[in-house]
């Protein structure tokens, strides 16, 4: 029987009272793995109130003690690393290598958050005026929540959750209803690590559950990762309710290839960028901008890379690309490929209609390369979120940068070149949050913020690193004076 997904509230596993259950399917085989409830507003309220009740004591817990629970969690994540990676692959579809990379990034964020005793230190100025000292300290906000996407069920919650907890907040995670199994297992490991009741809570659901979190007066901050339309809605609903919000949106990431790039290396890296995780990541390459004479040789090399990529069930170690998340996603991607061709693109490699032996019911789209992509077409402005790369030919680097900055998104842009001057020009002028030089995925390590710009991010402070610490704390400035005549003599 499929596993029934449960909520974790106040240190207890609870069956949802909701009568609405959704199937959780393996995207490679269509096998039903579990059934997830759409939790009610009352259940959201119970989770929030449990977190609020736990907050005062957790806030008073010394930070050096708080991070001990994170270190215990890290040990359990390491001990169950392979199990978690296989779970991510099973419900999300990516390859085992990709799932292992995802869980490694999650653990790195736990390690970074465990440095909170140093990260939370304030500043002190003695005698800022005669006899007056002034200092700033950081205090937690209260109940915080994370609304997670389907594409990284094990990593994205860790951009936020460990930092919030280390800073003294209590936390609620709402995983994607498409992939709830990974966080279900991680919540079990959190329980094993002995976190105090109510410090971490897990609530399952869909849009109505999210809206209940956004409207709840006791929720002080919300973190979101998803599409741009959804990010806008979350940001617009959270802000008027007085909540802090950091909302990561969609992307249309351009990869610029100059004539002086190593074509063989660049084509391999670009293929990994566009086709890794079946193109379902916010840092996936989408538009390849070939400059000058790079176009002809690069397009041929990229087409060859696409044709050679091994597609199948991600649990097979030999597979290089898995399925997309759902039949609806597959249909949408194939429709956008057809539209791009109608807008003038030439299919060098067409991944539609894929049939994978042994996975006939899976949601597979093979790697697709579309040459002569219409830079002014609708598809050039649309996030495909699938294994599709569109090639655009421009004359020089200035035209390439102008094209990068013309789009509505600003998540990532990369350049491939052997020229330090061109790389420096690009990193300075590209209006994006994450820049790559001779890398295809400019994914920040845990010490750095996961940045974004324009319609790829709504908010001020990002996930990970010091940005996360600043987001999950409120600064308090103290101005202090102790006149001698007020000092009691003993």
N, C-alpha and C positions, 0 to 999 in steps of 0.2 A: 504494500500500500504506500502511496506517496506520503512523504513526511508532512505533518501539519505544523506550520510555522507558528511560533508562539511569541508573545511579547515578554520582555524582561523589565519588570517594574518593581522598585523598592527591594531589590535583591531576590525577587521571586519570579518564577516562570508562570505566566498566566495565559490561559486560552482566551482568545478574543470572543466577545459577545456578538460580534458581527456575523450576520448570516451570509455575507458576500465573501466568497472565496475565489481566488484566481489561481489557475494552474501555473506552476513554474516549470518550464520545459527546457530540456537540453537542446541548445540550438543546432547541434550537429546531428542529432538523431530524432528529435521531437519527442523523446521519452519524457513523461511527466515525472518530475523529481520531487515535487512537493506542492502544497496548496497554501497560499498566503492570504490572511484575512485583511480586509480594509477596515482598520480599527475605527471605532466611533469617537466622537468628540469627547464623550465621557472618559474613554480610555486614555485619550491624549491628556485630559485634565488630570487623571490619576497619575500619569507619568510625570507631568510637570510638578504637581504638588509633592510627589515623592522626592523629586530633585530639590524642590524648594525647602522641604523639611530637612534634607540632609545638608543643605548649604551652610548654615551657621557653624556647625561643628567642623565641617570640612575646611571652611575658611580659616578657622582658628588652629587647624592642624599645621604644625610647622612644615614648611616647604620641604625640608630635608626628609621628613617622614612621608609626605605625599608622594615624592618621587620613588620611594621604595616600592610602592605598589606598581608603578610603571616598570621598574626593573624586574619585579616578579612576573609581570605580563610579558616582558621581553623574553624571559627564559622560557615561558610556555609557547610563545610564538615560534621560537627557535626549535623547541622540541617537536612541535607539530607543523613545522615548515612545509614539508612535502605533502602532508595531508591537506593543508590549506591551499597550496598551489593546485593540487588536483581538483579541489572543490571549486576554485575559481574557474578552471578550465571547463569543468563539467557544466556549470550553470551559465558561464559567460561565453565560452567558445574559443577563447584564445589558446595559443599553444602553451605547452607546459613550460617552455623556456620563458615565455612572456609572463606567465603567471608567477614563476619563481622571481623574476625581476620585480614584479609588482609587490610581492610580499617582502622582498628585501628592502624596497623603498619604504614600506610601512614600518618595518623594524627600525630603519634609520631615523625616522621621525620620532619614534619612542626614545631612542638614544639621545636625540637632540633635545627633546622635551625634558629628559632627565637632568639636563643642565640648568633647570629652572632656578636652583639656588643662586647661581651667578647671574642668570638672565634677568631676574627680578630685582637685582640690586638697584637702589636709587642713587641720587646725587646729593651731595651735601656741601654747603658753602658756609664756612665759619666767618663771623663778623661781616656779613653782607652789608650791614650798617653797624655802627658802633654798638656793641653789646647784643646784636641780633644775629641769630643763625637762621638759615633757611635751607630746607631740604624737600625733596620730592620722594614719595613712595608709591608703589603700585599695589592696588588692591583688586581682588576679583569682582566680577560683575554680578554673578548669581547663576541663574539657570540659563544655559546656552544649548543650542540645538544645531544639528547638521542634517541637511537634506541631500541625499547622495544619488549619484547617477548609476546607470547599469554597467558602464564600461570598465570601471576599476572598483569592484565591490570590496576588495581588501585593502586598497591603498588610500583612496580619497578620504575616508573617514579619519585616517591618521594624519592628514594634513592639518587637522583641527583638534580632534578629540584629546590626544595626549597633552597638548599645550594648554588647552582649557582646564583640564583636570589638574595638571601640575601647578597652574596659576591659582588654584583654589576654587574654581567654579565646579558646579555639578552639570552633568551632560546627558543629552538625549540624542540618539541617532535614529533617523528614519531612513533605512536602506531603500533602494529601488525595489519596487514590487516584482520586477523581473528577475532579480538576483538576490534574494534575501538569505540564502543558505550560508554564505560566507560569514556575514556578520552574526548570524545565529550561532555559528560555531565559535567565533571570536568572543561573543558575549559569554559563552560557556567557559572559555579560558579566563575571561575577566572575573567571573564568579570564582573559579578555582584560585585565582591570585588573591582572593580575599578582600576585594574592594568593599568599603563600607556600603551598607544598603542605601540606595538612592543616589550614590555618586555617579553611577553610570546606569542609563536606562535605554531600552530598545523598544521602539514602537513601529509596527508595520502598517502600511496603508498606501494610499494614492493621493490624489489631489485634495480630497476633503480632509485627510489627516494633516497634510501640509498646511492647509488654510487654518485649521484649528491651532496648530503651533504658532503660526504667524499672528493670530488674533489674541493669543493668550497673554494676559497682562503680566504674568510672572516670568515669561521668557524674555531675557534681556538682549540676546544676540543670536543671530542666525547666520550660518554658513551654507552656501548653496553651490552646486556644480551641475551644469546641464546646458540646455540650449539657450540661445540668446532671448527668444520670446519668453521662455519660462523664467530666466534670470531677471528680466525686466519686471515681470509680474511679481516675483518674490521681493525684489528690491522696493518696488512701488507700494507693496502692502506692508512690508516691515517698517519702513521709515516713518510713515504717519503714525504708527503705533509705538513710536519712540524706541525702536530696537536698533542696535548696531547691525549692519548687514554687509557681508562680503559675498558677492554673487558672480561666479565664474560662468561666462557664457560660451557661445560657439566660436567657430574659427573657420578661416579659409586660408590656410598657411601657405605662403609662397616660398619656393626654393629657387634661388637665382644661381645659374650656372654660367660662369665666365669662360671665354675661350682658353684662358691659361690654367683652367682646372685640370686635375687628373681625371680624365673622362671615365676610365675603368672604375676607379675608386668611387667617384662621385655617383655614377649610375647605380652601383651597389648600395651606397648609403641612401640615395634618394628612393630606391625601390623599398628598402627597409622602412623608410619613413612613411611612404604612402601605403604600403601593404601590410606592415606590422599591425597586429591586433585587428586585421581586416579593415584597416582605415578607421576604426572606431575609437579614436582617441583625440583629445582636443589639441594635441601637438602633432597630429599626423600631417605630413606634407600633402598638399592638394593641387596647387598650381606650380608647375615647373616653368620658370622664365629663363629661356635659353638666350644668351646674348651673342649676337653676331654669328660667327662661324661655328660656335659651339652647337648650334641647333641640329645640324644634320648628323654629326657623329654621336651626339648624346641621345637623340631620339632613337637611333638604331640600337644603341647599347641598352637603353631603358626597356625597349620592346623585348629584347632578348631576355632581360632579367625577369620581366613579367611572365613570359611564356614558360620559363624554367621553374617558376615557384611551385613548390609541392603543396597542394591544397587538400585538406581532409580534417578528420577528427583530431583536435588538439591533443588528445591523450596519447596519440601515436607520436613517439619521439622523433620520427623522421619527417613529420609534417611541419611546413614552414608558415602556413596560414590557415586559420580556422574559418568557421562560418560567421555571418553577421547574426545579430541577436534574435531576430524574429522574421516570420514570413512577410510581415508588413514592411520591415526595413528592407528586405530583399526586393520586394516589389517597388518600393520607393526609389532605391538605388538604380534599378534597371530602367525605370521610367526616366530618371534624370540622365542616364547614359543616352537613351534614345533622343531626349530633348537636346542634349549637347550636339549630337550628330545632326539633328534637324537644324541646329543653329550654325552648322558649317564645319564641325570638327570631323577629322578623319580618324577612324578607329584603327590604330596600329595593332592593338590586341583588345579583343572584345570578350569580356568575361560573363556576359549574360547567358542564361540557360545552362548553367553548370550542372553536371550530373556526376556525383562522386560515388564510386562503387562502395557499397556497404553503408552509405549515408544518404540513401535516396530521398529521405524525408527531411534532410537538413537544409538550413538556410544559406546556401552557398552562392557567392558571386566570385568568380575568379578575378585575378588582377586585370585591370583595364587601363590601357594607355590611349589617350585621345590626342592626336596631333592637330596642329592648326586650330587650337581651341579659341573660340570667340571671346576675346577679353571684354567685349561689350554685351555679351549675351546674359541671359538670366541665370544660367547654370554657373557662370563665373562668379556670381554674387551669392550663390546658394551653398550652404554647407551640406555636402553629400553624405558625409559620415559613412563612407564605405571605401573599398579598395580601388579607387579611381584617381588617376593622375592626368591632368590636362596640361598639354605643352603649349606655351605661347612664345613666339619669336619676337625679340626686340633688337634694336640697333646697338644700344650702349648701356652702360651702368646707370646713367641718369634716367633713361627711359624706364629701366627696370625698377629703380627706386620710386619713381613717380607712380608706376603701376602698383607697387606694394602699398603705397600710401593712399591710393585712390579707393581701396576697398573699405567696407564698413567695419571689418574686424581688425583686431590688432593683437592677436595672441602670440604669434611667433612668426619670424622670417629668418631664413638661413641663406648664406652665400657660400659658393664654392669657388675658390680662387687661390692662386699662389702669390698674389699681390697684396702685401701688407697695407699699401696705401688704399686700395679699393676696399679691403676688409674694414679698415678704419673708417672710411667714408660711409660704408654701409651701416656699420653698427651705430654710427652717430646719427644718421639721417632716417633710418627705417623707423617708422612710428608704430612700434610694437612693444610688447612687454618683455618678450624673451627673444634674444638674437643668437643665432648659431653661426659659427664660422667653421666651415668644413665639417660640420656635423649636421645630421638630418633631423634630430630631435633635441632641441635645446631645453631639456628637462632639468630644472634646477635641483640641486642636491638639497637635503633637508636643512642645511644651514642658510639657504637663500630663499627669498620669497618666490612663490609661483606667481609671476607677474602676468599682467594682461592690460590691454589698453582699448580705448574706443568701445565698440560694442561687444568686446570679448570680456569685459569686466565692469561691474558696477559696485562702487564702494571706494574706500581709501586704502585700507590695509589688507594684504593678501594672506593666504595660508602659508604655513611653514616658517621656521626660523624666528627671528626677532619680530617680524611683522605679526606673527601669530601671538606672541607674548604681548605686544602692544594692543592688539585687537581685543584680547581676552582680559585686559586689566584696565582699571581706571586710575589715572594719576591723581594724587592728592598732594598739594603743596602745603607745607607747614612753615609758618614764620614764627619764630620762638624767641622770647626775651625773658631773662631772669634778673630783674633789678636786685641789687645787693640788699636794699632796704626791705624787700619782700621775703628774703631768704631767712628762714627760721634758724635761730642760733641754738645749738645744743651744747 
